[in-house]
Amino acid sequence: TDIDGVRRDIKSGLDNAVAVTVPARQRGLLRPGPLIVSTRYPLGLFRAWSPLPLEMTCPVYPRPIQGPLATGEGLSADDKEAGTPRGRGVEDFQGLKSYQPGDLMQHISWKAFSKGQGLLTKEFVGQSGTSVLLDWDAVSETDTERKLSRLCGMVLKASGLDMTYGLNLPGQTIPLDKGEAHKHTCLRALAFFGTPGEAS
């Protein structure tokens, strides 16, 4: 059977699962359209086909670009409701971790590097329980799509670090929170930024 460029032999009497990849050419809402199933069985002389209308949509997030967190004012978890800006507060040294692109240069442990332990960065934990507001205006990129990709990378990084974070975009601010639902709320906001509308 030839399905949208994917060719598979379907075995009779068995459950046959076929994965069809649909490339996303831009962020926003992906509408894959109908899936055409065709066959040349049994002799290959004729082709029978049928379109399967797929009422499916999928949000396409920006391609993430890794880097440091570009933030506005730090926000305390205690100030979550009021949205009062605060500084980052005092931070305690927690330990060393492997260097990753985007880690701050001033956090690199040159002492460990000189001992042949590889490139490591210092991790700190804030005492004041501050959170970060990922800010559109703090991103140095001038191209809109690159800026959205940087913010996407920041959301994934903050989520991976289990941080409490918010997202500030022109015309929209997503308040501080954490967790999977919050992550996807932020990513959807980036996916549909500047588009005519978001489909449900």
trRosetta pair geometry for C-beta under 8 A, 3 or more apart (Angstrom, degrees):
i j d omega theta_ij theta_ji phi_ij phi_ji
1 7 7.2 168 85 -149 44 53
1 8 5.7 -17 59 67 91 77
1 9 7.5 142 12 -108 74 22
1 10 5.3 33 -6 -18 124 115
1 18 7.8 -96 86 -66 122 161
1 37 6.7 -13 -177 -168 121 85
1 38 6.9 152 -163 82 72 46
1 39 4.9 -40 -109 -92 77 86
1 41 7.6 -31 -70 -19 71 114
2 5 7.5 29 -179 -76 87 10
2 6 7.5 149 -162 75 47 41
2 7 5.1 -16 -105 -99 71 81
2 38 5.1 -26 66 74 90 101
2 39 7.3 165 19 -91 74 33
2 40 7.3 39 -4 -11 114 101
3 6 4.7 -28 72 65 87 95
3 7 7.6 167 23 -82 67 30
3 8 7.0 -11 13 18 112 103
3 18 5.9 91 43 131 154 150
3 20 6.0 -97 125 -85 114 125
3 35 6.9 8 -170 177 101 101
3 36 7.2 171 -147 87 56 57
3 37 5.5 -10 -107 -112 94 65
3 38 7.3 173 -83 29 47 69
4 20 5.5 60 64 -151 130 131
4 35 6.1 -74 -35 -148 131 73
4 36 6.0 125 -65 49 79 82
6 18 6.2 139 122 175 135 115
6 19 7.7 -153 -145 85 160 50
6 20 5.4 -132 1 -105 147 80
6 21 8.0 126 -68 18 127 75
8 16 7.1 146 136 177 134 120
8 18 5.1 -136 2 -107 159 120
10 16 4.8 19 -138 -132 83 178
11 14 4.4 16 92 31 109 128
11 16 6.3 158 37 -76 74 116
20 35 6.7 128 63 -131 168 120
22 30 6.9 134 115 171 123 130
22 32 4.5 -69 -120 -116 167 113
24 27 7.6 60 152 -89 123 33
24 30 5.1 -75 -107 -87 105 132
24 58 7.9 -107 -82 93 127 113
24 60 4.2 170 -170 -120 152 144
26 60 7.1 111 104 93 41 142
27 60 5.0 -155 -135 104 45 93
27 61 6.4 -22 -132 163 107 14
27 62 4.9 -22 -80 -77 147 61
27 63 8.0 -128 -63 -14 105 65
27 145 7.8 169 9 -135 124 94
27 148 7.1 -118 21 128 169 145
27 190 7.5 -71 -176 130 150 78
27 191 5.0 -146 177 -144 104 63
28 59 7.6 -109 148 -147 21 63
28 60 5.9 2 49 50 42 101
28 191 6.1 162 -83 164 23 82
28 192 6.2 91 -126 -101 63 59
28 195 5.1 130 -120 -90 112 153
29 57 5.5 -13 -173 -171 102 118
29 58 7.5 139 -160 69 56 37
29 59 6.3 -39 -101 -101 59 55
29 60 7.3 -175 -89 11 9 88
29 191 7.9 100 -55 145 54 116
29 192 7.4 36 -39 -94 88 99
29 195 7.6 153 -2 154 93 160
29 198 7.2 149 -56 -145 119 53
29 199 5.0 78 -121 19 155 116
30 57 6.6 147 75 -163 55 60
30 58 4.5 -22 60 64 109 90
30 59 7.5 165 12 -110 87 5
30 60 5.0 89 -35 -39 108 113
31 56 7.6 149 -141 88 55 59
31 57 5.5 -25 -90 -106 72 83
32 35 7.4 16 128 -62 120 86
32 54 6.0 -15 77 83 109 136
32 56 6.1 -1 29 78 109 109
32 58 7.7 38 -30 11 100 113
33 54 7.1 62 106 50 21 99
34 51 4.2 15 161 -176 142 111
34 52 6.1 153 -166 70 83 42
34 53 5.1 -45 -103 -98 96 49
34 54 6.3 151 -118 10 35 81
35 51 7.1 140 74 -160 38 60
35 52 4.6 -21 65 60 92 103
35 54 5.5 62 -11 -30 100 123
36 49 5.8 12 179 -178 100 118
36 50 7.3 168 -152 84 61 31
36 51 5.1 -34 -96 -99 74 69
36 52 7.5 -175 -84 15 24 74
37 49 6.6 167 89 -152 44 67
37 50 5.6 -15 62 61 91 81
37 51 7.9 155 18 -104 69 20
37 52 6.1 45 -8 -19 109 113
38 47 5.6 8 -179 -178 121 100
38 48 6.5 166 -153 88 68 44
38 49 3.5 -21 -98 -97 96 97
38 50 7.6 161 -81 16 57 54
39 47 7.3 162 80 -151 34 58
39 48 5.5 -13 58 60 85 92
39 49 7.6 168 16 -79 55 57
40 43 7.8 -96 155 77 81 45
40 44 4.5 43 146 -121 120 52
40 45 7.6 146 -171 30 93 29
40 46 6.9 166 -140 81 67 39
40 47 5.3 -31 -87 -96 82 70
40 48 7.9 168 -84 19 33 70
41 44 7.8 13 -87 -60 25 56
43 46 7.7 49 65 17 97 77
57 199 5.5 -52 148 97 169 142
59 187 7.6 119 125 121 132 96
59 188 5.5 -42 -160 -115 165 84
59 191 4.8 76 180 126 105 167
59 192 7.4 -64 -137 -43 111 97
60 191 6.0 148 77 -146 45 116
61 64 7.7 8 127 -48 116 85
61 152 5.8 133 163 -135 107 131
61 187 4.6 -32 -111 -179 128 108
61 188 7.8 -72 -90 -75 89 37
61 190 6.3 46 -152 86 82 111
61 191 4.9 -76 -101 -75 48 106
62 145 6.9 174 -135 -166 119 69
62 148 4.3 172 -69 127 161 102
62 149 4.5 -134 150 -84 120 61
62 151 7.6 64 54 63 145 85
62 152 4.4 -156 71 -34 102 146
62 190 5.4 -84 3 146 113 116
62 191 6.7 -153 -24 -90 69 55
63 149 5.3 -6 76 -124 66 117
63 152 7.3 134 90 78 19 153
64 149 6.0 158 -132 -171 19 74
64 152 4.3 -128 -96 112 75 104
64 153 3.9 125 -175 -76 94 72
64 156 5.6 -15 -117 10 156 142
65 146 6.8 12 -6 -161 156 72
65 149 4.3 66 -7 131 102 105
65 150 5.0 -37 68 -82 112 58
65 152 7.4 85 19 61 64 96
65 153 4.9 -94 72 -27 41 141
66 100 7.5 -95 172 153 141 104
66 101 5.6 89 107 92 126 104
66 102 5.0 -114 150 -35 89 139
66 153 4.8 -162 -88 -161 35 136
66 157 7.2 112 -137 -64 78 122
67 70 7.8 13 111 -29 114 98
67 101 7.4 -45 -89 135 49 88
67 102 4.2 -175 -141 -115 22 109
67 150 5.9 -26 41 -143 131 95
67 153 6.1 77 24 105 77 143
67 154 7.5 -39 70 -66 81 85
68 102 5.0 179 -49 -177 52 80
68 103 7.4 118 -85 -111 90 10
68 104 6.2 73 -107 -68 134 76
69 132 5.9 0 159 171 143 162
69 134 6.6 -95 -162 -101 91 89
69 154 5.2 110 -120 -142 68 106
69 157 6.5 -144 -70 93 93 132
69 158 6.5 88 -107 -67 128 101
70 134 6.8 70 74 -152 67 70
70 135 6.3 -107 126 57 84 78
70 138 3.9 171 161 116 96 103
70 139 4.7 139 81 -78 162 61
70 140 7.4 -154 -110 -13 145 73
70 150 7.0 26 11 144 129 123
70 151 7.9 -74 53 -89 110 70
70 154 6.6 -87 29 -85 75 150
71 74 7.0 45 140 -76 139 61
71 132 4.5 -84 -114 -164 141 103
71 133 5.7 110 -162 64 88 56
71 134 6.1 -61 -101 -95 70 39
71 135 5.8 92 -163 4 29 102
71 138 5.9 -59 59 90 13 172
72 85 7.6 -83 132 -120 101 121
72 133 4.5 -39 49 88 101 115
72 134 8.0 40 2 113 83 5
72 135 3.7 108 -40 -61 93 144
72 137 7.3 57 -84 58 103 101
72 138 5.9 -147 -65 -37 59 130
72 168 6.0 18 -12 21 138 151
73 85 3.5 15 121 -154 155 116
73 86 6.8 119 162 40 106 27
73 87 7.5 -70 -160 -82 85 38
73 133 6.5 21 63 31 58 127
74 85 7.3 103 64 -166 46 70
74 86 5.5 -61 91 86 90 70
74 87 5.7 39 40 165 121 19
74 88 4.5 152 -47 -81 156 56
74 89 7.2 -129 112 -2 157 84
74 130 4.1 10 169 178 125 133
74 131 6.8 142 -170 66 74 38
74 132 6.3 -45 -118 -97 69 55
74 133 7.5 -180 -117 6 22 87
75 79 5.7 -125 -173 82 81 111
75 80 7.1 100 145 -91 116 53
75 83 6.8 -39 -136 -149 133 48
75 84 7.2 135 -140 75 83 48
75 85 6.3 -65 -89 -114 76 47
75 86 6.4 108 -122 30 29 87
75 130 6.7 132 69 -164 28 78
75 131 5.0 -35 75 67 82 93
75 132 7.4 153 27 -101 83 7
75 133 5.6 74 -10 -40 118 106
75 166 6.8 13 34 11 148 125
75 176 5.7 -143 95 -56 135 141
76 79 4.3 81 61 10 92 102
76 80 7.6 -104 102 -38 57 65
76 84 7.1 -13 35 76 101 96
76 86 5.0 24 -27 31 100 146
76 128 6.5 -80 -108 147 104 100
76 129 6.1 61 -153 93 81 89
76 130 5.5 -58 -90 -107 59 63
76 131 6.9 120 -137 13 10 85
77 80 5.6 -3 -165 -41 45 112
77 129 5.0 -72 19 149 112 110
77 130 7.6 -163 -16 -122 74 17
77 131 5.7 101 -65 -29 72 116
77 164 5.7 70 -92 68 102 166
77 176 7.1 -149 -112 135 59 144
78 129 7.1 81 -18 93 92 129
79 82 5.1 -71 -161 60 73 99
79 83 6.5 -147 149 -5 93 3
79 84 3.9 -100 -155 45 135 93
79 85 7.9 -144 127 -34 155 13
79 86 6.4 146 9 -14 152 118
80 83 7.5 17 -179 -69 23 52
80 131 7.6 46 -87 22 93 147
80 164 7.7 -69 -93 166 121 138
80 175 6.9 91 -175 168 82 112
80 176 4.9 -112 -127 68 94 122
83 175 7.1 -92 -87 -125 105 102
86 89 7.3 20 139 -44 113 97
86 128 7.4 -137 132 145 135 141
86 130 6.2 -135 91 -114 110 112
87 130 7.4 -78 109 -98 41 156
88 91 7.0 -19 138 -45 111 110
88 126 6.2 -114 171 -115 82 131
88 128 7.4 144 150 47 38 127
88 130 5.3 -158 -145 70 45 160
89 126 5.4 88 76 -169 109 105
89 127 5.9 -130 142 63 119 78
89 128 2.8 -130 -116 2 174 137
89 129 7.8 16 43 31 163 45
89 130 5.2 169 13 -24 115 123
90 126 7.3 131 84 -153 41 63
90 127 4.8 -4 79 29 92 124
90 128 6.7 113 33 -29 65 98
91 124 3.8 46 154 161 125 127
91 125 6.4 157 -161 74 80 28
91 126 4.9 -45 -100 -93 84 56
91 127 6.8 -160 -98 -7 28 79
92 124 6.4 152 73 -159 34 76
92 125 5.2 -22 60 61 91 86
92 126 7.9 165 16 -98 73 10
92 127 6.1 88 -21 -58 100 96
93 122 6.1 -50 -136 -175 97 116
93 123 7.6 102 -163 79 55 52
93 124 5.9 -46 -97 -103 40 76
94 123 4.4 -55 62 102 111 98
94 124 6.1 164 -2 -116 94 18
94 125 4.9 88 -61 -19 121 101
95 122 7.7 179 102 -149 22 59
95 123 5.5 -3 61 47 64 110
96 109 5.7 -36 -116 -9 121 152
96 112 6.3 98 -133 -52 158 165
96 120 4.3 21 -179 166 118 131
96 121 7.0 148 -152 73 69 31
96 122 6.2 -44 -98 -98 67 50
96 123 7.0 176 -101 4 14 89
97 120 6.6 149 71 -158 25 84
97 121 6.0 -29 64 62 79 81
97 123 5.4 59 -6 -42 113 119
98 118 7.2 -23 -125 122 82 131
98 119 7.5 64 -163 88 62 73
98 120 6.4 -62 -104 -110 31 68
98 121 7.8 13 115 19 18 85
99 103 5.6 -126 -151 38 72 147
99 108 6.6 20 -99 -114 124 94
99 118 7.8 -150 10 143 103 91
99 119 4.0 -42 7 126 140 103
99 120 6.1 -132 -38 -101 84 14
99 121 5.1 108 -98 -26 70 100
100 103 5.5 108 59 -31 66 109
100 121 7.7 -81 21 13 68 137
102 153 7.8 -152 -98 148 157 130
102 157 7.5 -109 122 -102 152 154
103 107 6.0 -106 168 72 98 120
103 108 7.1 112 117 -69 118 79
103 121 4.5 -102 174 -75 148 166
104 107 4.5 80 74 3 96 108
104 108 7.9 -141 101 -24 57 74
104 121 7.5 121 55 -153 66 130
105 108 5.8 -31 -164 -4 45 115
107 121 4.6 46 120 -167 102 98
107 122 4.7 -131 -169 48 82 84
107 123 7.9 70 -177 -69 129 32
107 124 7.7 -113 -124 -13 121 106
108 113 7.2 13 162 -30 104 134
108 119 6.7 -39 -146 -164 110 86
108 120 7.3 123 -156 82 61 44
108 121 5.4 -50 -95 -100 48 76
108 122 7.7 -124 -55 -1 3 82
109 112 4.0 39 117 15 120 112
109 113 6.5 156 100 -17 66 85
109 120 4.7 -20 42 85 117 97
109 121 6.6 177 -7 -113 84 19
109 122 5.7 114 -58 -50 97 87
110 113 5.2 -52 -147 38 40 118
110 114 6.2 43 154 -24 69 102
111 114 6.0 -53 -150 33 29 109
111 115 6.8 21 152 -13 60 108
112 115 5.8 -62 -153 39 34 109
112 117 4.3 -70 177 63 88 130
112 118 7.4 -28 137 62 104 54
112 120 4.7 -24 92 40 150 126
113 116 7.9 58 176 -60 33 16
113 117 6.8 -92 -81 56 26 78
113 118 7.0 -67 -110 111 65 18
113 119 5.9 29 -99 -97 111 54
113 120 7.1 -159 -57 24 77 78
117 120 6.3 -22 114 -14 109 127
126 129 6.6 -168 108 -44 105 16
126 130 5.2 -81 151 34 158 91
131 163 6.6 136 -141 169 77 90
131 164 3.9 -65 -114 93 127 98
131 165 6.0 -162 177 -81 99 40
131 166 7.2 78 130 -8 121 87
131 176 5.0 82 111 -142 155 134
132 158 6.5 -130 63 -117 124 131
132 163 6.3 4 22 156 107 139
132 164 7.8 143 26 89 62 58
132 165 4.9 -14 70 -115 84 92
132 166 7.6 -158 104 31 48 66
133 165 7.1 160 -93 -164 27 68
133 166 4.7 -17 -118 65 76 102
133 167 7.5 -178 -166 -75 64 14
133 168 5.6 41 165 -20 106 115
133 176 7.3 -74 -84 -73 80 94
134 138 7.9 -131 -171 54 44 124
134 151 6.0 121 153 -145 125 87
134 154 4.9 143 -130 123 133 136
134 155 6.6 -99 13 -69 172 70
134 158 6.8 -116 -52 -22 124 150
134 165 5.9 41 -19 175 100 119
134 166 6.9 -162 24 90 73 46
134 167 5.0 -16 66 -108 105 65
134 168 6.8 -177 87 21 51 74
134 186 7.8 67 51 -157 137 136
135 138 4.0 75 79 3 108 112
135 139 7.4 -170 95 -19 62 78
135 168 4.6 -1 -116 57 66 121
136 139 6.3 -57 -164 18 33 110
136 147 6.9 56 -153 163 76 125
136 151 7.0 -12 -94 -78 63 141
136 168 5.8 -116 4 105 87 76
136 169 5.1 99 -50 -120 133 46
136 170 6.0 -102 91 -28 167 74
137 168 7.5 -42 12 109 90 119
139 147 4.9 125 108 -143 141 89
139 150 5.1 138 -144 92 130 140
139 151 6.4 -74 -60 -57 150 88
141 146 4.3 -147 -166 107 145 107
141 147 4.2 -165 81 -74 119 73
141 150 5.7 173 -7 -9 136 142
142 146 7.9 28 57 60 45 123
142 147 7.7 -142 72 -49 4 114
143 146 4.1 65 77 16 107 111
143 147 6.5 -177 87 -15 52 86
144 147 5.6 -58 -148 36 29 113
144 148 6.4 28 155 -17 65 105
144 194 7.0 28 173 -23 144 162
145 148 5.7 -51 -148 36 33 111
145 149 6.3 34 151 -19 64 106
146 149 5.4 -53 -146 38 34 114
146 150 6.4 39 152 -22 66 102
147 150 5.7 -49 -149 33 32 112
147 151 6.5 29 152 -15 63 105
148 151 5.7 -55 -147 39 32 110
148 152 6.3 40 150 -25 65 104
148 190 5.1 141 -163 -168 95 97
148 193 6.0 -165 -107 49 126 140
149 152 5.4 -47 -147 31 33 117
149 153 6.6 37 152 -18 62 101
150 153 5.7 -53 -154 35 33 112
150 154 6.5 34 148 -20 64 105
151 154 5.4 -51 -148 35 36 115
151 155 6.4 41 152 -22 67 100
151 167 7.0 88 -177 -144 119 110
151 169 7.9 73 -165 -84 168 97
151 190 5.7 -173 97 -107 116 130
152 155 5.8 -49 -149 31 31 111
152 156 6.6 28 153 -14 63 106
152 187 6.5 69 -131 -124 87 82
152 190 5.3 168 -75 136 88 163
153 156 5.8 -58 -150 39 32 109
153 157 6.1 31 153 -20 67 109
154 157 5.5 -55 -144 37 32 111
154 158 6.1 29 159 -16 68 106
155 158 6.0 -55 -143 39 27 107
155 159 6.1 26 157 -17 63 111
155 165 7.4 -171 -123 100 59 141
155 167 6.8 0 -88 -82 110 126
155 183 6.2 130 163 -148 104 74
155 186 4.7 -179 -130 117 137 134
155 187 6.0 -180 112 -68 155 78
155 190 7.2 -133 -9 -19 148 143
156 159 5.8 -57 -144 40 27 111
156 160 6.1 30 156 -21 63 109
156 183 7.6 77 -96 -158 48 117
157 160 5.7 -56 -146 37 28 112
157 161 6.4 17 156 -10 64 109
158 161 5.9 -62 -148 44 30 105
158 163 4.4 -81 -167 57 81 122
158 165 4.2 10 165 -21 151 156
159 162 7.5 31 180 -78 35 32
159 163 7.4 -83 -67 42 22 79
159 165 7.7 -94 -57 33 61 128
159 178 7.4 154 -120 -153 65 76
159 180 7.9 87 -161 -96 127 43
159 182 7.9 178 -103 89 106 94
159 183 4.4 48 -103 -100 147 125
162 178 6.6 57 -171 -172 56 139
163 178 6.6 -167 99 -104 34 119
164 176 5.3 45 158 179 100 105
164 177 6.7 -95 -150 168 82 6
164 178 4.8 -80 -98 -42 61 112
165 176 6.5 -144 131 -132 8 73
165 177 7.8 -48 62 57 47 44
165 178 7.0 86 19 -86 70 78
165 186 7.9 14 102 -78 106 159
166 173 6.8 23 161 177 121 86
166 174 5.6 -177 -163 93 76 68
166 175 5.3 -56 -116 -174 124 22
166 176 4.3 -66 -48 -70 105 57
166 177 7.3 83 -86 10 73 66
167 173 7.2 176 91 -154 54 48
167 174 4.3 20 49 43 94 112
167 186 4.6 135 -23 -133 148 105
167 189 6.3 147 103 75 144 146
167 190 7.8 -93 -172 -51 151 96
168 173 5.0 -2 -114 -115 70 89
168 174 7.9 -135 -65 31 37 66
169 172 4.6 0 68 65 104 94
169 173 7.2 -172 33 -79 62 44
169 174 7.9 40 6 -7 100 92
169 189 6.2 -169 -2 153 149 119
169 190 7.7 -169 -80 -86 140 62
169 193 6.1 -122 -163 -116 148 123
172 189 6.2 -162 123 -155 144 124
174 177 7.8 -80 152 22 94 108
174 182 7.8 140 158 -163 124 84
174 185 6.1 154 -146 126 140 111
174 186 5.6 -161 76 -92 163 78
174 189 6.1 -134 -43 -24 132 162
177 182 4.0 -159 104 -110 112 144
178 182 5.7 -164 -180 51 4 150
179 182 5.0 92 60 13 76 104
179 183 6.9 -133 102 -10 39 91
180 183 5.5 -53 -147 32 32 115
180 184 6.5 22 160 -11 66 105
181 184 6.1 -60 -151 40 30 104
181 185 6.4 36 150 -25 64 105
182 185 5.5 -51 -148 31 34 116
182 186 6.6 32 154 -16 65 103
183 186 6.0 -60 -156 37 30 108
183 187 6.3 24 151 -15 66 110
184 187 5.4 -51 -138 41 38 112
184 188 6.1 43 158 -23 67 102
185 188 6.0 -54 -148 34 26 110
185 189 6.7 30 151 -21 60 104
186 189 5.7 -54 -153 32 32 114
186 190 6.7 28 151 -15 64 104
187 190 5.6 -54 -152 38 36 110
187 191 6.2 41 149 -25 67 105
188 191 5.3 -49 -143 34 35 116
188 192 6.2 6 166 4 68 109
188 198 7.0 68 169 -143 106 142
189 192 6.7 -70 -142 50 23 89
189 193 6.4 51 153 -62 61 91
190 193 5.6 -26 -147 -16 32 119
192 195 4.8 -91 -162 39 65 121
192 197 7.6 -24 -169 151 125 20
192 198 4.3 -6 -131 -84 166 102
195 198 7.1 99 81 -68 118 64
